[in-house]
């Protein structure tokens, strides 16, 4: 059903533009038909410079335009050919400028290969999670292999391409063929067995696993889990050259290096003989230059040593003269050293006597000062003793207890205040009388004052 905006129930003023109409139809198609798989034959295929694919998908009775944008084509893995049967996963939409409905393709696979493709993706995911494709386990290729093993069919065109390439680039490299069928029933087990055999025999430096192009069914042996595990476990670096540039197999992911074609695998495996010869010639030139330079250096050293070389008799005579001269110098030095030492000893002795101080006067003066110090200290101590004795006598005279011993007394009231006048007392007041030998408590019965 069309939207209400274009039904007869709307007023005549609700008129849509063509653009608005196409936009509503496009939204209606996208909501009504979900993302789905559509099978058909590729026709009028155009690969634009932008990377987008434009084509028509048709069958015996109808056709529909389709577009697949660059971001989606990169994940397809192959380029469809005119007349090829494919299955596309697409969204039905409308191309507004022309008003044509079309398919916006999200994914594509060759017709009838859906199950194989799903199996391919499942196995790839499984082995990826196991780390079988990890870059850390990849082996480096030897720069100058002496022997290359080839796992392929003896009747395959891929073998002829590899042999031709290796003969042209590196005829000196030894080749070993591990023959195996690369297509059909039992081929996967045979390929796996040959790879394992090459690893056990260890007679090659590099192993090439190759096959020419074909459909996904033709290449399916290299999508077998046994082949992938054999490639990953092989102790020899493995290069895969399977199918065309757009063909990818599980064995390619497990290999140490993937080449786009069998010919490219052969080119990658070896360094061209011409390059090796150029490298060898360059190394030879450097070596010859180094040898000549070393010989020139040694020749100059030999000339220098030759000039320094003298007759052994003349050398012995010269050394004897040097020995006699050193002997005379030693004797003279011994005599002169003893004489100089004796003279230096006398000089030092005289200097010591001259500089030795006479401490007797200072010692006597020190003893005199010590006696004076002791006498002064003794007098000072006696003077201080006498002064202390005099002060003790004066203190004794002023001692209140002496006064009390002569019959006097000290009166204190209840608050321990000394009573000096009768006015401080009243009858029946308790007082404390301090005598020479103790205190006495009294009660006042009468208070009389002296008349002046």
C-alpha positions, 0 to 999 in steps of 0.5 A: 500500500502506498503512503497516505500522502498519495492516496485519493483521500488526500486533498488536491492541494497535497501534491508531491514532487517527483523527488519526494515521491521517489524518496518515499518509494525508496523508504517503502522498499527498504522497509518492506524487503529486508536484506536478502540473497538473490541469484542471477547471471552477471551482465553489462559488468562495469568496473568504474575508476572509483572502484565501484561495480555496476552490473545487471543481474538477470535470469531467463525472465527478468533483470534488475540493475545492481551496484556494489560499492568499493568498500564491499568489493574489496572483501569479495575475493574475486571479480565476476565475469560476464555471464557468470552465475553469482549470488548476491546479498543485497538491499532493494532500493530506488535510484532516485534520479532515474526512478529505477529500483536497483539492488545495493549489493553488500556481498557476493559469491559464486552461485552454488558455493554458499555452503563452501564459502560458509565452510571456508569462513568457519575453518578460517575463524577456527584456525585464526583463534588457534593462532595458526595464522599468527605472524609470530610463527612465520619463518623468514625465507633464506636469502640464497636457497640451494635447493627448492622443493615443489609440491604440485601435480607433475601434469600441472601448468603451474609446474611448467611455469615454476620450472621456466621461471627458476631456470631463467632466474636461478639455473644453479638451484637444485629442484625436488618435485613432491608429486601429488594430485591437486584436485579431486577426491583424496588430493587434500590428504596427498598434498598434506602427506607430501608437505610432511614428507618434505619436512621430514626429509629436510633436503630443501631450503624452501618449499613451494606449494602451487596450483594453477587457477580454477573455480573454488571447487577446483581449489578446495583441496587447499582449503582442507584443515589437514593441508593448513596444519601441515603447512603451518607445522612444516619446519621448512619455510613454505611459499604458496602460489595457488590460483590467481591473484584474487584467489585466497585459500586457507593454505595461503593464510597458514603459509610463511608467505603467499604469492599471487601466482605460481610464477610469482612464488618461484620469483620470490623464492630465489634471487636472480642469478644475474643479481648474485653474479653482480653481487659476487663481482662487486665482492670480488672487486672489494676483496681484490682492492682490500688485498692490494691495499693490505699488500701495499701496507705490509710492503711499506712496513717491510721497507721501514724494517729493512732500513732499521736492520743492522749487522749483528756484530755491529749491534753487539759491539754497540750494545757492549759499548753501552754496557761499559758506559752504564757500568762506569756511570753506575760506579760513579753514581754509587761513589757520589751518592755515598759522599753526598749522603754523608755531607747531607747528614753532617749539614742536617746534624749541624742544623739540628744542633743550631735549631735545638732550643734550650728549655732550661730557663723556661722550665725554671720559670714554670716551676717558680710560677707553679710555686707562686700559684700554690702559695696564692691558692693556699692564702686565698683558701685560708682567707675564705675560711676565716671569712666564713668563720666570722660570718658563722659567729655573726649568724649565731649571735642573731639566731632567735633560739639564743634569745629564747634560751635567755628566757624570752618567748614567741607568741602566735595566734591561731593563724600562726601570726606573731603577736607583738602588741596586746591589742592583737589579743583578747580574752579566751583567745588560744595562743601558741608560745614558742620556748627554747625547747618546744611549744606550749598552747595557752588560753588568754584570761586577761589582757593588760596594757602598759600605761605610758 
